[in-house]
Amino acid sequence: MRRKERKRNDRPGRGEGHPPIPPRDSALVEGRTTARRMLVLGAALATGGFVARQPLYSAGVLVALPVSLGLYLWLLRSVKGAEGLTPGEAQKVFMRRAFIRMGLCWAVLLLSAGGGPAFLLGVLSGLVLQMLSYLVEAFFLVWRKP
């Protein structure tokens, strides 16, 4: 008896009744890349603080890193969640979250002022990791050989 050859789409687990695999969202992929870059930069800044014998600076970076990462992912989720909204409503949601994010960053900076100048600079460095990750990406784009 001849075996029935399966087509590529006939694999077990991909038959009828199973939803197709959704395409990858480029915004989420880019968001994950930026988040990884933020983690690497935060670790590099904290390590640099320890090497320079500034443990308070390193502690400030390590305290601000999860705050910065969480606020970035929260803002990214607002962009992803705005798919069904009109452009005006989506902008309102994004701007509201951006202002809340800015207020939380100011609150974290004010609270960290009691830890001394090195700790304050470490927290500030940790909070601007998103911007630093974009600057690193721009640097590599400009200096990449064609």
C-alpha positions as CSV (number, residue, x, y, z in Angstrom):
1,M,0.0,0.0,0.0
2,R,1.3,3.5,-0.8
3,R,1.8,6.0,1.9
4,K,0.0,9.2,1.5
5,E,2.5,12.0,1.2
6,R,1.7,15.0,3.4
7,K,1.8,18.4,2.1
8,R,3.7,21.0,3.9
9,N,0.6,22.5,5.5
10,D,-0.7,19.1,6.6
11,R,1.6,18.7,9.6
12,P,0.1,17.5,12.8
13,G,-1.0,20.4,15.0
14,R,-1.5,22.7,12.0
15,G,-4.8,21.2,10.7
16,E,-8.1,22.7,10.7
17,G,-9.3,24.4,13.9
18,H,-5.9,25.8,14.7
19,P,-5.4,29.5,14.2
20,P,-2.6,30.6,11.9
21,I,0.6,31.9,13.3
22,P,0.2,35.7,13.4
23,P,2.9,37.7,11.5
24,R,5.5,39.3,13.6
25,D,4.8,42.9,14.5
26,S,7.8,45.0,13.6
27,A,7.1,47.6,16.4
28,L,7.2,44.8,19.0
29,V,10.4,43.3,17.6
30,E,12.0,46.8,17.6
31,G,10.7,47.3,21.1
32,R,12.3,44.1,22.3
33,T,15.6,45.1,20.6
34,T,15.6,48.5,22.3
35,A,14.8,46.8,25.7
36,R,17.7,44.4,25.3
37,R,20.0,47.3,24.3
38,M,18.8,49.2,27.5
39,L,19.7,46.2,29.6
40,V,23.1,45.9,28.1
41,L,23.8,49.6,28.5
42,G,22.6,49.6,32.0
43,A,24.8,46.7,32.9
44,A,27.8,48.5,31.2
45,L,27.1,51.7,33.1
46,A,26.8,49.8,36.4
47,T,30.0,47.9,35.7
48,G,31.8,51.1,34.8
49,G,30.7,52.6,38.1
50,F,32.1,49.7,40.0
51,V,35.4,49.8,38.1
52,A,35.6,53.6,38.8
53,R,35.0,52.8,42.5
54,Q,31.7,54.6,42.5
55,P,29.3,52.1,44.0
56,L,26.6,54.7,44.7
57,Y,26.5,55.5,41.0
58,S,26.2,51.9,40.1
59,A,23.5,51.4,42.7
60,G,21.6,54.4,41.2
61,V,21.8,52.9,37.7
62,L,20.6,49.5,39.0
63,V,17.7,51.1,40.8
64,A,16.6,53.1,37.8
65,L,17.0,50.4,35.2
66,P,13.8,48.4,36.0
67,V,11.9,51.7,36.3
68,S,13.1,52.9,33.0
69,L,12.5,49.6,31.3
70,G,9.1,49.2,32.8
71,L,8.0,52.7,31.7
72,Y,9.4,52.1,28.2
73,L,7.5,48.9,27.8
74,W,4.3,50.6,29.2
75,L,4.6,53.3,26.6
76,L,5.3,50.7,23.9
77,R,2.1,48.8,24.9
78,S,0.1,52.0,24.4
79,V,1.3,52.2,20.8
80,K,0.4,48.5,20.3
81,G,-3.0,49.0,21.9
82,A,-3.9,52.0,19.8
83,E,-4.6,49.9,16.7
84,G,-8.4,50.3,16.9
85,L,-8.4,54.0,17.8
86,T,-8.6,57.0,15.6
87,P,-5.4,58.9,15.2
88,G,-6.5,61.7,17.5
89,E,-7.6,59.2,20.2
90,A,-4.3,57.3,19.8
91,Q,-2.3,60.5,20.2
92,K,-4.2,61.4,23.3
93,V,-3.5,58.0,24.9
94,F,0.2,58.2,24.0
95,M,0.6,61.7,25.2
96,R,-1.2,61.0,28.5
97,R,1.1,58.1,29.1
98,A,4.2,60.1,28.1
99,F,3.3,62.9,30.6
100,I,2.7,60.3,33.3
101,R,6.0,58.7,32.5
102,M,7.7,62.1,32.7
103,G,6.1,62.8,36.1
104,L,7.2,59.4,37.4
105,C,10.7,60.0,36.3
106,W,10.8,63.4,38.1
107,A,9.4,61.7,41.2
108,V,12.1,59.0,41.1
109,L,14.8,61.7,40.6
110,L,13.5,63.8,43.5
111,L,13.4,60.7,45.8
112,S,16.9,59.8,44.8
113,A,18.3,63.2,45.6
114,G,18.6,62.0,49.3
115,G,21.2,59.4,48.3
116,G,23.8,61.9,47.3
117,P,25.1,63.3,44.0
118,A,26.7,60.0,42.8
119,F,23.4,58.1,43.4
120,L,21.4,60.9,41.8
121,L,23.6,60.8,38.7
122,G,23.3,57.0,38.5
123,V,19.5,57.2,38.7
124,L,19.5,59.9,36.0
125,S,21.8,57.7,33.8
126,G,19.4,54.8,34.3
127,L,16.4,56.8,33.4
128,V,17.8,58.0,30.1
129,L,18.8,54.6,28.9
130,Q,16.2,54.6,26.2
131,M,17.7,57.7,24.7
132,L,21.2,56.3,25.1
133,S,20.2,53.1,23.3
134,Y,18.9,55.1,20.4
135,L,22.1,57.1,20.2
136,V,24.2,53.9,20.2
137,E,22.0,52.6,17.3
138,A,22.4,55.9,15.4
139,F,26.2,55.8,15.9
140,F,26.4,52.3,14.4
141,L,24.2,53.3,11.5
142,V,26.3,56.2,10.7
143,W,29.7,54.5,11.1
144,R,28.7,51.2,9.4
145,K,30.6,50.5,6.3
146,P,28.4,50.2,3.1
